[in-house]
Amino acid sequence: MPEILSVSSTDLEVRREKLRRNRQIQIISAIWRSFAITGLAVGLLWFLIQPIWVLKSQKDITVSGNHLLSDEAIQSKIKLSYPKSLWRVEPSSLSASLKQQPGITRASVTRRVFPPGLKVEVSEIIPVAITQTPGSVNSNAKKPIRGLVDINGAWVSLENYKSIREDELPLLELIGELKQCRPFWKQLYQAVSKSSVAVMQVDCRDPNNIILRTELGLVHIGNPASKLPEKIKLLAKIRRLPAQVNMNQIEFIDLSNTETILVQMNHKTVQINSQNN
């Protein structure tokens, strides 16, 4: 038979005492941990609600990525009531609001802990032309409002660019209601910008007959939906007009028909085969 170990009552009492002490130590440790965690949480909360974590004015907002819009212009577009707790600001909502502002294509707003504030990073439209016709942008305007247009036809009032100098404005001018030329504006601008003949102005007042003011004079290209790239390429051939054509007597050049170049002069119209060199 296996040997049965006998345990004295004294040994049992010692073991029970050790177990009681271990449980007491565990309970005390758990209580201290709870106090420590609670104390840290309360301390952190107290720290975060101190007045230093408050946006006092627009000066607490730093802006980067802007080249045309001033820092002040972008700061003014962030609608906050001051003073404002940094932790009550919703960066995602501010980012979404900024993206809707004229001239801004991308926006990111994040909190800055030290020093307390907001960091704003934006991307702007790249203007390619200047316009003085509000058209669809502000049809009730009593006088033209100068604005900038990007390659996609996005219009921004020049009032948003108070820091930009005149010599920094695009050289190309767009005349006419933007809503009328927006459907073909991107293709038209890309073709014009690649032309070897300088184009200073695009007149879209008649969408069926676009008029370009070039270094060679006025050029009618007709409906831009028809063979636009070919018409723009014909501009280079105008430089080699026959000797019988006096450039000083030209009223305008008609490229609406890509087969024939029509040169309207003071008293006559000259037809030139566009296939001729």
C-alpha positions in Angstrom: 0.0 0.0 0.0 1.3 3.6 -0.7 2.6 5.4 2.2 0.2 8.1 3.6 2.0 11.3 4.5 0.7 12.8 7.7 0.5 16.6 7.9 0.4 18.1 11.3 -2.2 20.8 12.2 0.7 23.2 12.7 1.8 22.8 9.1 -1.7 23.3 7.9 -2.1 26.5 9.8 1.2 27.9 8.4 0.1 27.2 4.9 -3.3 28.8 5.5 -1.6 31.9 6.9 0.7 32.2 3.8 -2.4 31.9 1.5 -4.2 34.6 3.5 -1.1 36.9 3.2 -0.8 36.3 -0.5 -4.5 37.2 -1.1 -4.1 40.3 1.0 -1.1 41.4 -0.9 -2.9 40.8 -4.2 -5.9 42.8 -3.0 -3.8 45.7 -1.8 -1.8 45.7 -5.1 -5.1 45.8 -7.1 -6.4 48.6 -5.0 -3.1 50.6 -5.5 -3.2 49.9 -9.2 -6.8 51.2 -9.4 -5.8 54.3 -7.4 -2.8 54.9 -9.7 -4.7 54.5 -12.9 -7.5 56.7 -11.6 -5.0 59.3 -10.4 -3.3 59.3 -13.8 -6.6 59.7 -15.6 -7.7 62.5 -13.4 -4.3 64.2 -13.7 -4.3 63.8 -17.5 -7.9 65.2 -17.7 -6.9 68.1 -15.5 -3.9 68.8 -17.6 -5.9 68.7 -20.8 -8.5 71.1 -19.7 -6.1 73.8 -18.6 -6.3 77.1 -20.3 -3.0 76.5 -22.3 -4.9 74.0 -24.6 -7.0 76.8 -26.1 -7.0 78.4 -29.5 -7.0 82.1 -28.7 -7.0 83.5 -32.3 -6.3 82.8 -35.9 -2.6 83.3 -35.1 -2.6 79.8 -33.5 -3.3 78.3 -37.0 -0.2 77.6 -39.1 -0.7 77.2 -42.9 1.6 75.5 -45.4 1.4 74.5 -49.0 -0.1 77.8 -50.1 1.5 79.9 -52.9 -1.2 82.3 -54.1 -3.6 82.5 -51.2 -2.2 84.2 -48.2 -2.0 82.6 -44.7 -4.5 85.2 -43.5 -7.0 84.3 -46.3 -6.9 80.6 -45.5 -7.1 81.3 -41.7 -10.2 83.4 -42.2 -11.9 80.5 -44.0 -11.6 78.3 -40.8 -14.8 79.2 -39.0 -14.1 79.0 -35.3 -15.2 81.0 -32.3 -12.4 82.1 -30.1 -11.3 81.1 -27.5 -11.8 77.5 -28.5 -10.7 74.4 -26.7 -8.2 72.5 -28.9 -9.9 69.2 -28.0 -13.3 70.5 -29.1 -12.1 71.2 -32.6 -13.0 68.6 -35.3 -10.1 68.5 -37.8 -12.0 66.3 -40.3 -14.9 68.8 -40.4 -12.6 71.7 -40.9 -10.7 69.8 -43.7 -14.0 69.1 -45.5 -15.0 72.7 -45.2 -11.7 74.0 -46.6 -11.9 71.8 -49.6 -15.2 73.5 -50.6 -13.5 76.9 -50.6 -12.6 78.6 -53.9 -9.0 78.1 -55.0 -8.4 75.1 -52.7 -8.2 71.6 -54.1 -7.0 69.7 -51.1 -6.9 70.4 -47.4 -5.7 68.7 -44.3 -6.2 70.0 -40.7 -4.5 68.4 -37.7 -4.0 69.4 -34.0 -0.7 70.6 -32.8 0.1 69.9 -29.2 3.2 71.9 -28.6 2.5 74.8 -28.9 -1.2 74.3 -28.9 -2.7 75.1 -32.3 -3.8 73.7 -35.6 -1.7 72.8 -38.6 -3.3 73.4 -42.0 -1.8 72.0 -45.3 -3.5 72.9 -48.6 -3.1 72.5 -52.3 -4.3 75.3 -54.5 -5.6 75.6 -58.1 -3.0 76.5 -60.7 -4.5 79.5 -62.6 -3.8 79.6 -66.3 -5.9 82.6 -67.4 -7.3 85.8 -66.0 -10.9 86.8 -66.7 -13.0 89.9 -66.0 -16.4 88.4 -66.7 -18.1 86.8 -63.7 -20.7 85.1 -65.9 -22.2 82.1 -64.2 -20.1 82.8 -61.1 -21.9 86.0 -60.2 -24.6 86.7 -62.7 -26.1 89.5 -60.6 -22.9 91.5 -60.5 -23.2 95.1 -61.7 -19.6 95.3 -62.9 -17.1 92.6 -64.0 -15.2 90.9 -61.3 -11.6 90.0 -62.0 -10.9 86.3 -61.5 -8.5 83.5 -62.2 -9.3 80.3 -64.1 -7.5 77.0 -63.9 -7.2 74.4 -66.6 -10.4 72.6 -65.5 -12.4 75.8 -65.6 -12.5 76.4 -61.9 -13.0 80.2 -61.3 -11.8 82.1 -58.2 -12.3 85.8 -57.6 -9.1 87.8 -57.6 -10.2 89.2 -54.3 -9.0 86.0 -52.7 -5.5 86.7 -53.9 -4.8 90.1 -52.3 -1.1 89.4 -52.0 -0.5 88.5 -55.6 1.2 91.1 -57.8 0.1 92.1 -61.3 3.2 90.7 -62.8 2.4 87.3 -61.2 -0.9 87.0 -63.0 -1.3 84.7 -66.0 -0.6 86.3 -69.4 -3.6 84.7 -71.1 -7.0 86.5 -70.8 -10.4 84.9 -71.1 -13.4 86.9 -72.3 -17.0 85.6 -72.1 -19.1 83.7 -69.7 -17.2 80.8 -68.2 -20.2 78.5 -68.2 -20.3 78.7 -72.0 -16.6 77.8 -72.6 -16.1 75.5 -69.7 -17.1 72.3 -71.7 -14.2 72.8 -74.1 -11.9 75.1 -72.1 -9.4 72.4 -71.1 -8.9 71.1 -74.6 -8.7 74.7 -75.9 -6.2 75.8 -73.4 -3.9 72.8 -73.9 -3.9 73.4 -77.7 -3.3 77.1 -77.3 -0.5 76.7 -74.8 1.4 74.4 -77.2 1.0 76.7 -80.2 4.2 78.3 -81.6 2.2 81.5 -82.1 1.6 83.5 -78.9 -2.1 83.7 -77.9 -2.9 86.6 -75.6 -6.7 86.4 -75.4 -9.5 83.9 -75.9 -12.9 85.3 -76.6 -15.7 82.9 -75.8 -18.6 85.3 -76.0 -19.9 83.3 -79.0 -19.3 79.6 -78.3 -19.9 78.8 -82.0 -17.1 81.2 -83.0 -14.1 81.4 -80.7 -11.8 84.3 -81.4 -8.2 84.3 -80.5 -6.1 87.5 -80.2 -2.6 86.4 -81.3 0.6 88.0 -82.1 -0.5 87.8 -85.8 -3.9 89.5 -85.1 -7.4 88.2 -84.6 -8.1 84.6 -85.5 -11.6 83.1 -85.8 -11.6 79.3 -85.1 -15.3 78.8 -85.2 -16.8 76.0 -83.2 -14.1 74.5 -80.9 -15.9 71.1 -80.9 -14.8 70.6 -84.5 -11.2 69.8 -85.3 -9.8 72.1 -82.6 -6.2 70.7 -82.6 -6.0 71.0 -86.4 -7.2 74.6 -86.3 -4.6 75.6 -83.7 -1.8 73.9 -85.7 -2.8 76.1 -88.7 -1.7 79.1 -86.7 1.9 78.3 -87.5 1.1 78.3 -91.3 -0.2 81.9 -91.0 3.4 83.0 -90.5 4.1 81.8 -94.1 1.2 83.6 -95.8 1.8 84.4 -99.4 3.7 87.6 -100.2 0.6 89.2 -101.7 -1.0 89.4 -98.3 -0.2 92.5 -96.4 -0.3 91.6 -92.7 -1.0 95.3 -91.8 -4.3 95.2 -93.8 -5.6 92.0 -92.2 -8.8 92.4 -90.2 -9.0 88.8 -89.1 -8.1 85.3 -90.2 -10.8 82.6 -90.3 -9.7 79.1 -89.5 -13.2 77.7 -89.0 -12.7 75.5 -92.1 -9.5 73.5 -91.8 -9.4 73.0 -95.6 -9.1 76.7 -96.4 -7.6 79.7 -94.6 -9.7 82.8 -95.2 -7.9 86.1 -94.7 -10.3 89.0 -94.3 -8.6 92.2 -95.4 -9.8 95.7 -95.5 -11.4 95.5 -99.0 -11.2 91.8 -99.9 -11.1 88.2 -98.7 -8.2 86.0 -99.7 -8.6 82.2 -99.7 -5.5 80.1 -99.1 -5.4 76.3 -99.3 -4.3 75.1 -95.9 -2.5 72.2 -97.5 0.0 74.5 -99.1 3.3 75.0 -97.4 
